[in-house]
Amino acid sequence: MSQDNPTIEEILITVKEFAQGVAQRSSGAERYDGLCAAFLMGVVQRELNLGTQQDDDQLVELQSMLGTNDDLAELYRRFSINVRKGSYDKDWQSAFDFAFKQVVDKVKVTNPDHLEEEHR
């Protein structure tokens, strides 16, 4: 990192608080813009905090399910094809569990308050 202070985390918090303040003092489109900006700063903050953890976990799980060491994009492509072909119909629980975890991972980033406590 090339800068000492403020940190990226501090910058994100400051911009988020600024946008929230603008939203509180505004109405209509300007309020909406402020709320969107604050929301997106939170998303970026959570993405940075998680790093590659979710992708790494999904990579390992898909490699195990599919029995191949392809990259994540290719693994998702193969998984989707297998779901559409009905390859998991006799053992759908593993496909469901993976898909459910993927959705939970996405919501952890976009809006974790919508998750039940056990998934946060």
N, C-alpha and C positions, 0 to 999 in steps of 0.2 A: 504494500500500500504506500502510495507516494505522499500522503498527507498524515500529519500527526493528529490534529483535531480540527474540526469534529470528525468523528468516525462516520462511516456510512450509516450505521444504525442510528446515530444521533441525527444525521441529516434527514433520514426517512421519518423519524419521529417528529422533527421540527416541521417538515413540509406537511405531514399528516395533520398535525395540530393547527397549522396555518389554514389548511383547506377546511378543516372542521369549523374554525372560527369564521371564515368567509361564509360558509354554509349557514351558520347560526345567525349571522347578521344580514342574510340575503333572503330573497324569495324567488320563486319562479325558476327560470333557466339557470340563473347564477347560483342559486341554492343547489340545484341538481348537479351542476358542474363541480361545486365544492364537495358535495357528498361523494361524487364519483372519484374525484381526485384523492380524497381521504381513503376511500375504499381501496383504490389501486395501490396506494402507498402501503397499506396493510398487507396486500397480496404480495408485493415485492419484498417486504420485510420477512414474511413467512417463507417465501421461496429462498431467500438468502440464508435464513436460519436453518432450513432443511438441507440446503446444498443438494448433493446428488443422492441422498439417502433413499428417497422413494424409488428413484430410477434403479439404483443398485439393488434394492430389495426385489423389485419387480423383475429385473434381469435374471437374478438367481432363480426366482420362482418359475419364470417362464422357461428358462433353460432346463430346469428339472422336469417340468410338465411335458415339454416338447422333445427332450432328449437331444438337443443341439446347442451349440455355442455361438449362434448368430448374434448380431447386434440387436438392441432393443426394438428398433423399428421393424426389423425383419421378423422378430419373434411375435410382435403384436400382429403383424400381417398374417403369419401362420396360425396364430391362435384364433383370429377372426375367421379365417377360412375354415378351420376345424369346427368352430361353433356353427357356422352356416351349413357345413356338410353333415352335421349331426354326429360328429366324432365323439362327443361327450355325452350322448344321450343315455348310455348305459351307466355312466359315472359322471352325471352332471354336477354333483356336489363340488368337485374340484374346480370345474370351470366357473360355477357360481361363486365359490369362495374367492377365487382370484378376481373376478369381475367386481364383486362387492368390495373387496379390499382396495381395488383401483379407484372406485368411486369415493370411498372414504378418504383415500389419499388426496384426491382432487379437492374434496370439500375441506379437508384440513388446511389447504392453502387458500381457497377462495373465501370460505366463510365457516370457520370452525365452530362458531356458536350454534350452528344448525345441527351439530352432531350430538348424539347422546354422550354423556360423560365417559362411558366405556370406550368410545372411539377417539377421544381427543388425545 
